[in-house]
């Protein structure tokens, strides 16, 4: 992982400060950007999200799905965590912490929105940074690629129903038109574009051409992420300055969620005698989130100034340091795992 990625939390924090400052100094441009939307989907943010996601999806080879049988135990464990545990456990944690334990310290009008943001964050399994975490944990690369490709396909059909179901259970009104548009814009379209582009590159110049393009697009992807955060916090500035403790409180259920899911995947892998090179990335895939998709969906569903958008950005803040700690845990427990 490069210098920039290792310190992603620092750059995110700087973007928060820049966004808050610009939101106060230049409110008119931010209001104009916020008004550029169709069906509550903000068009500038949609463009930035595509710039983030498409370079990441170019790495995905759906032909890797042929490897499913070789690592069926690890894949089964991770699918169970990603789709049967994580979204539902986050809904419970959101209900417990946001609606009850932290209720007195949070703005009442945003309670439902915070819970919605946490659910959206948990319903989107990571597809990009997982490759970094897997490499750092000496993970089996074919397993990681197969799992990510499978999660991408499942997200196309499962993300919207799970989010809609859990928001409904939380008594949050679901704007289904916007949710389905978000799925089309931020999952279906990027996957189709990325796979078409990938096939063209491989046909014309082979893997060398693909790798060269990925190197060129990498800073574009990261820059788009940071620009999105500047926009987001330009709108969130007033709320954050009034109640900075909100970010710390929202981080609590996210932290619990990450360690719970990582630990569950790791222990299940040990129980089923899965190789450590599969167990470690399985824990990391089960715990991490596709925060780019979550941020975009939260903005589309509830707006820039919503608690849902803020909750997903808190996920960005904690993602890198927490996942690095999970990598460290899996490496230091290697002997215990094989005992």
C-alpha positions, 0 to 999 in steps of 0.5 A: 500500500502506497504512502497516500493509501496508508494515510487515507484517514489523514487526507479524509480529515483534511478534506473535512476541514477544507469542506467545512471552511469552504462551505462557510466561505463560499455557500453560494457555489455549494448550494448551486452544486447541491441543486444539480440533481435528478430524482434526488440523485446529485449529478456532480456527485454521480460523476465523481462516484464513477471516477472513483468506482470504474477504475476499481472495477477494472481490476475485477475479472468475472472469469475468476468465478470459475475458481469458486469450487476451489475455495468453497468454504471460504467463499461460503463463510464470507457470503454468509457474513456479507449478506446474512449477518452484516446488514442485519447486525448493523441495523441492530447496532444502529437501533441500540446505540443511535436510537437508545444509548446515544439518543440524548446526545444526537439531534432528534431530527436526524436519528432515523437518518443516522440509522439509515446511513449505517444500514447502507454502509453495512449493506455494501461489501468492499470491492476495491481496498480488499485487494490491498488488505488481502495482499497485506495479510498474505491472502490467496489472490484467486480467492480474493478475486473470486469473492470480490467478483461474486459480491459485485454480481450479488450487489446488483440484485441484493443491495436495493432489496436489503436496504429497502427491507431494513429501512422499512423495519426501522420505520424509515420511508424508502424512496424506491425510485431513487434507491433503484436509480442509485443501484443502476447508476452506482453499481450496474452502469460502472460494472458494465462500463468497466468490464467493456473497457477491460475487455477492450484493453485486454484484446488490444494490449493485453495485461500490460495495457490494463496495468498501465491504465490502472496506474494512470487512473489510480490518482484520479480515483482517489482525487474523486473520493476526496473531492466528494468529501469536500462537497459533502462536508461543505454542506455538513459543516454547520451540523458538525461544528455544532455537534462534533461529538456526533462523529465519535458516537457514530463511529462506535457501532461501526467499530463494533460491527467491523471487529464482530464480523471480522472475528466471526469470519475468522473463527468460522474459518478456523472451525471449518479448517480453512487455510489461513491464506483464505481465512485472513482475507475472508475476515477482511472481506467480511468486515470492510465496506464499499464506502464509495457506493454507500456515500453515493447512495446516502446522498442520493436517498437523503441529500448532502445535509443528511445524517445518513450521508454523514454516517457513511463518511464516518465509515470512511474515516475509520475504514483504513486504520481499523482494517489495518488493525485487523490485518495485524491481528490475523498475522499475529494469530497465525500460529494460534490459527493452526494450533 
